[in-house]
């Protein structure tokens, strides 16, 4: 996989530098754009990412998957430096859309002048955990032949919770908060109130848009309206229901009310749910100011501001 990846990179760099040396490559401001989608596992991230892959050739940008060893969302300090340098100075890959299971990384700490645009999607914390639990055992319809880590374990999620199993413990809910909190030690301390507040701060101040799995189409519609350079055609592509945009965990059984109630007694669930509700409220606020409904369909508002009283007057 690494050899193939290096070969693909060389091919693209050679294609970009065929007409001149690399150091002479200059970018227009509209091309000097990078989006980072630090995708949370089991939030419909594959469905959304496939849309980016389908559109990249037509909309003229590059898509790059950030593949970390053992899917570790925390990068070493030296890898943070390498990653920031790649993202900011790799002109051949701009405009670029990077995606991977990595926690938020603050580019400002590294002295860069232009930070990337962060986007993300989150999900109801219990629904996300249930989906991940069955995904580890049965996989999904995207790569049905791939052997999963817990394959062969037939225990249902309800049975796991009733038995106090580790795979369904409340601690496993602690994921969306640290993904948004970042690379600080405290972010990964399960149940940290500081981590929750930092995740909220980053969501508001560092993310361009954060959607929710349950309203993915609206998230895509807003991105297409705001960032057409990348997402022109995305809404229609999503609505066509092509197989590449769907990924469903197989053999998933919905938990009982008793199971849900037991998890909801946990302080960890209360914090993750607080973060989810915070993100949902912010997304609905953004949507309410960007779209209107007519005959049961949402449509994007046209430009609603203009300039006047422009002085000094020209002769």
N, C-alpha and C positions, 0 to 999 in steps of 0.2 A: 504493500500500500504506500509506504514512504517513497519507494523508487518510482512508482507511477505518479505520485504527486509531484516529485521533483521534475519528472519528465514533462508533465503538463505545465508547470511553472516556466521551465526553460522555453517551451514552445511559444507561450504567450509573450515572454520577454523578447524572444527573437523576432516575433511578428511586429512588436511595437517598436523595436530599435532597428528594423531593416533599413530605414531611410536615414539613419544618423546615430551618433553615439548617445548612450543613455543619459549622460549628464546634460544634453541639450534638450531633453524632453521638457516642454513647458505645458502647463494646463490652464485652460480658461477657468474662471472662477466657478462656473456651473459644473465643470467636470471634477473639480477638486472637492468632491463630496464622498464621505464614507458613512454608511449606516452599519451599526452593530446591533444584531438581534441576539442577545445573550439568553437564548431560549431555555425555559424551565421544562424539565422532562414531563411528558404526558399532559400537555396543555394545548394540543392540536398544532404543535410547532412544526411537525413534518408537513402537514397539510398546507400551512402557510408558506413554508420554505419552498415547497414544490412550485408554488405560484411564482416566486422570485426566479427560480431556475427556468421556468417556461417563458418568462418575459425578458430575461437578460439579453438575449441576442437581439430581439426587436427593439428594446429600449436602450441598448448599447451601454451596458454596465457589466461588471464581473461579479460573480457569486463565489465565495470561498467558504468552505466548511472548516471551522477551527476544531481539529481533532486532538483532544488532550488524552494523555495516557490514563487508561482506566476511567475515563470520563471524569477526572478530578476537576471540579469547578474552580479550585484555587491554584493559581500559577505561582511558581517560585519567583523570587524577586528578580532573578536574572531573566527569566522568561517574560516577566512583565515588561522589562526594558526592551527585550527583543520584539515583543508584540507591538508595543507602542511605536517603536521605530518603524516596523514593517507597515503598520496601518497608516502612519502619517507621511512616510517618505517613499512608499512603493508606488511610484507614479503610473507604472504600467497597469496597475490593478485599479486605477481610479477611472470613473466612479466605481465604487465597490460596495458590495453587500456582504458583510461577514456574519456568519451564524455559528453558534456552538453552545454547548452546555458549560458556560463559564460565568462566574459571578461578576458583578459590576466592577469595573476598573476605572478609577478616576484619572483621566489623562492629564488633568491640570497639574497633578503632582509631579509630572515628568517634564514640565516646562514647555509643553507644545503650544503653539499659537492658535491652531484651529482644531477644536475637539470634534470627534465623530458624533453622529446623531444616533442616540440610543432609542430603541423601541423594544417592546416586549408584550407578552400575553400571559395572563395568569388565570387560575381556575379555582372554583370552589375547593378548599383544601381536602375535604373528605373524598369528594369525587375524584380528585387527582390521585390521592393515595390508593383508592380502590382500583383505579385504572392501572396504576403502576404495579400493584400487587398481582393482578391477573396477567399483566404484560410479561412479568418475569417468569410466569409459569406456562403461559400458552402462546406468547408472542402476539402478532397481529396479522392482518391480511395484506400488509405491505411487503413483508419478507417472510412468508409462511414457513419456509423450509429451514430458517435459521434456528439453531438450538439455543434456548434461553437458560439463564442461570439456575432457575428453580424448576426447570422442566421435570415433570413426573410427580411433583407435589400436588395432590388433588384436594388439599384442604381448602375449604371456602374461606372467604374473608370473615364471615360471621364466626366460623369455627375458630379461626385464628384469634379474633378478638376475645372470644369466650375463654380461650385457653391462655390468654395473656402472651401470645406469641410475639417475637421480636420484630417480624416483618410488618406487623400491623400496629405496633406500639405507638402511642401518641408522639413519641420523639421523632418518628418517621414523617410526621406532618411538618416538621421544621425544615422547610426547604425554600419556599418562595421568599420568605423574609431574608435569609442570608444571601440569596441570589441577588436581591436588590440592595442589600446592605453593603456587600463588597468583600474586600480582601483583608479587613481588619479582624484580629483575633476574636473580638467580642461578638462579631457577626455570627460566628458559628457556635457560640455558647447557647445551647438550647434553652429557650425561655427567657432570653435577655430582653428586657424592656428597652435598653439602649439600642439594641439591634433593630427592634421594631420601629423606633422613632427615626433612626438613621435611614431605614428602608423607605419610610414615608417621605422623608426629606429628599432622598435621591429620586423617588418617583416623581415628585412635583418639580424639582429643580434641574434634574439631569436627564430626564427622559422626555423625548419629543411627544410620544404617545404610548400609552399602555392600555391594551384592550383586554377583554375577557373571553374565554373560550366559548361561553354560552352565547356571545354576540359577535362572533368572529367576522361575519359578513359586514357588519357596521364598521368594525375596525378597519377592514380592508377598504371599504368605501371612503372612509376619512383619509386614509393614507393616499389613496389615488387622487383625491381632491387636493391634498396639501403637498404631496411629493410626486407629481405626475412624471417627472423625469425617470423615476424608478417603477412606479406602480400604474402607469397608464395601461388600461385594459384589464386590470386585476379583478375588478368587481365582476365583470362579465365572465371572466375565466373561472372564477369561483362558482358562479351561479350555474355554469354549464354542467357541473357535477361530474367532471371527468374523474376517472378512477385515481389518477395521480394525485388528486387533491383530497382524497379520502383515506383515512387510516383508522381502523377500528380494532381495538383489542378483542381477541376472540375469547369465548368461554367466560365472559364477565357476568357475574351475578350481583345484582344490586343488594346492598346490605339492608338488613331489617331496621325498623325504627329503634329497636332495643340496642342494636349495635351502634347506630348513629348517636343515640342518647348517651351511651357509655363513653364514646370518644369525646362528645361535647362537654363532658364533665372536666376534661383536662384543661389546665391553664394554657398549655401549648396550643390546643385547638382554638381557644378563645383569642389568643394573640394572632395566630395565622388567619383566623376568620376576621378579626378586626382589620388586618392589613388588606385582606381581600375586599371587604366592604368599603374600605377607604379608596382602593383602586377603582372599584365599580362606580362609586359615587363621582369620582373625578372623571372617569370615562363618560358617564352619562351627562355630566356637566358640559364637557367638550362637545359631545354629540348634539346636545340641545341647542348649542349656539352655532352649529354648523349645518344642520339639516332641518327640513320641514317634512311633514307627512301630508300626502294627498292621495285619496282613494286607496288607502292602505299601503301605499308605496312611499319610501323615503327618497327625497331628492336633495342634492347639495345646494346650498344657498350660493347665489352669485356674489361677486364682490360687493360689499356693503359699506364701503368707505370711499371717499374721494378727497381731492385737495382743492382748496379755494383760497382767496385773499392772498395771492402769491405776489410778494414784493421783493425788490423794487420792480416796477413795471418796465417792460422793455419798450424801447422807442419804436 
